[in-house]
Amino acid sequence: MTKQPGGPDAAEPDRPTAGDTAASTATEAAPRAADGALPADDGAAAAGGRDGAGDDSEADDAAADATVGADGSDPTSEAPATASVPAAPVLALLSLVWLAAMLWSTREAIHSAEAGITAISLSAFALPGVISAALVAGAAFALFGVDLLGHRVSDRSTLRFLAATGTGLLIGLAAAVAVNLTYLDTATTNVIAGTTVAAAIIGGAVAGARSAPVVGAVVASALGVLIFVVAFSRARDPLFDLFGAGDTQESLVNAAKWVSRTESLLAGLVAGLLAFAYLAWARRRAARRDPAAPALRWPAYLLAGAGPGLFLLLSEVIIRVGGHTLLDLAGALSEADSVAQTMLGTSRVDNGIWVLFVGALTALIAFGRTLGPSVTEDEPDDEAVAAGAGR
């Protein structure tokens, strides 16, 4: 209520009533809307000081948030999460050269043979080399393609997988076009072309894995194993004599088994050593770029050493699924061809298993030799012991 003139309370100022009028609400809302501060009360001064400090910190946070890109990436960060693949262009080039060499050697073998039965048999014999080369080439070029696209693709699992698979598809299509243009127009041509595309796509999909250095180690060691197997073929005849191959069928079979086991054992050693060397190189390269980057642990070395054997077994699956028509044609030529195809398939599976286990064990042992003795927390260090002795 208002004070009457001449009343006892006329000299006192008006006290605010319990209910705010529209005029007083509008009057109080105006400064609040202007500076964002609450109305003044008994703790206004202290709250105002705290709000001022909070406004400064909020401004700093807003400025920091402004530097973050629209995709959530921080441009001020020094190193991305995904490490690049060492020597990715070199691996891609070498794998392409090897695939071209396998395709050319198969073409020459088919063209030099008589049309029909001999061409089918030679095509079946050459198919495993082409498929394994296409698998490695698809993986190598997929690694190079993803690494070339940058970390906006490599740091995202879905984009990385799609880019890697697409790159493998391109390599497979290029190889299939080369086969159709240069090979004889026979029933085996489409089988070789189709299985080559499938192998390159699967290799690209494998390269879409998150741990790019491990996949790079698998590709490098698998390529080394393929080259070693071809080079080892020149030493098979002396080894046959060394293992007692004679005129009897039994001695030839026994010698062939020992030659195959020797080849698989040496190929596994090559796989494990190359995988370890590649990962050690990748670790040193990553440490130079970012000393705080975490080092790869023993499962990575184990998988990298076993990778070439897994590639060989995967190639055998592709051959038996995609190239079964060609294998059936070659096996139906004669009883001897059927036995030969069965023995070769079994030998390839055994070779893949040997390379898998020997390569994994070799890489793991090589990694273990680089580890120093571990120091437990319960044991005092030398400086603490010396300080205690001095007191």
Sequence and secondary structure as in RCSB ss.txt:
>XXXX:A:sequence
MTKQPGGPDAAEPDRPTAGDTAASTATEAAPRAADGALPADDGAAAAGGRDGAGDDSEADDAAADATVGADGSDP
TSEAPATASVPAAPVLALLSLVWLAAMLWSTREAIHSAEAGITAISLSAFALPGVISAALVAGAAFALFGVDLLG
HRVSDRSTLRFLAATGTGLLIGLAAAVAVNLTYLDTATTNVIAGTTVAAAIIGGAVAGARSAPVVGAVVASALGV
LIFVVAFSRARDPLFDLFGAGDTQESLVNAAKWVSRTESLLAGLVAGLLAFAYLAWARRRAARRDPAAPALRWPA
YLLAGAGPGLFLLLSEVIIRVGGHTLLDLAGALSEADSVAQTMLGTSRVDNGIWVLFVGALTALIAFGRTLGPSV
TEDEPDDEAVAAGAGR
>XXXX:A:secstr
    TTSTTTTS     SS  HHHHHHHHHHHHHH      TTHHHHHHHHHHHHHHHHHHHHHHHTS TTS  T
T SS SS   TTHHHHHHHHHHHHHHHHHHHHHHHHHS TTHHHHHHHHHHHHHHHHHHHHHHHHHHHHHHHHH 
HHHHTSHHHHHHHHHHHHHHHHHHHHHHHHHHS SSHHHHHHHHHHHHHHHHHHHHHTSS HHHHHHHHHHHHHH
HHHHHHHGGGHHHHHHHTT  SSHHHHHHHHHHHHHHHHHHHHHHHHHHHHHHHHHHHHHHHHH TTS    HHH
HHHHHHHHHHHHHHHHHHHHHHSHHHHHHHHTS HHHHHHHHHHHHHHHHHHHHHHHHHHHHHHHHHHTT     
 TTS  HHHHHHHHH 
